[in-house]
């Protein structure tokens, strides 16, 4: 059994609308998946507003999900979980949240 731990995601709001969720690249990662919901905890794995598989790093060498549509207000909370495919095996980091 692997001791691999999915990196904690960095949440950013580079614009007034939308957000980004990213992890750093490391050898062995071939996919980063993001599943999220605004202001309501995710109880079931099918219970999300956004879901995306990222299959390559961005220009900064990070695995990044970018949302350019969410209209956020002060006090909003992003509930999410992430998956990393590391050396061909999927690993999850569940029940995460971030104040936006």
N, C-alpha and C positions, 0 to 999 in steps of 0.2 A: 504494500500500500504506500502511496506517495505521501509525503509530508507537504505537498504544495499548498500554499495559501493564496487565494485570490487577493491581489493588492486592493487596498482601500481606494475607492475612486475619489478623484478630485472633482468638485462641482464648481462651475464658474458661470457667471452671468456677464458675458462680454458686451451684450447689447441690452437695451431696455426691454426687448421682447426676446423670449427664449432663454436657453441655458445649454451648457455643455457638461457632459460627464465623461471623464477620461481616466485611463491608467497608463503608467509608463510601459514602454515596450521592454521585453526581455526575450532572450533566445528561448525558443520552444513554444511561444504563443502564436497561434494561427487564427484565432477568432476571439472577439470580445462581444458579448451580448448585454444589452441594457433592457430592463423592463421597469417601467415607472408609472406612477399615478400621483396626482396632485391633491393634497389635503385629505386624503383618505387612505388609511393603511391597506396594504395588500395582504389579503387573508388567504387567497387561493392563487395558485400559479397562473391561472387564466385571467385573473382580476387585475388588469392593467389598462392604462390609457395608451401608453407608448411601448413598443417593443421593436427592437432592431438588432440585427447581427452586423457587426463591423468586421470586414474581412481584410483590411489593411490599415496601416498606421497613417496618421496625417503628416503634414509637412514638418511638424515638430517631433516626429518619431513617437507619438503617443497614439494609443487606441482611443478614439474619440467619437462619442455619440453627440451630434449637434441637433438641437431643436430650435428652429427659427420662428415657431408659430405660437408658443405658449405665452399668453398674456399673464404676467405674474404681478402679484401685489405684495406689499410688505407683509410679512407674517406667514406667507405661503410655505408649506412644507412639502418637499418632494420625498415620497416613499418609493423605494426602488430595491431591486436585486440585480446582481450582475453574474455573468458566467464568463469564464475564460477557458478556452480550449488550449491546454498545455500538453505538449508532446502527445497529441491525439486523444487526450482524455478531458472531458468537461468537468470543471470544478465550479461550484456556486458560492456566492457570498449573499446570504439572505438577510431579510429584515433590516434594511438600512434606511436611514432618513437624513435629510439635510434641510436646514432652514434656508429659504431663498430670500 
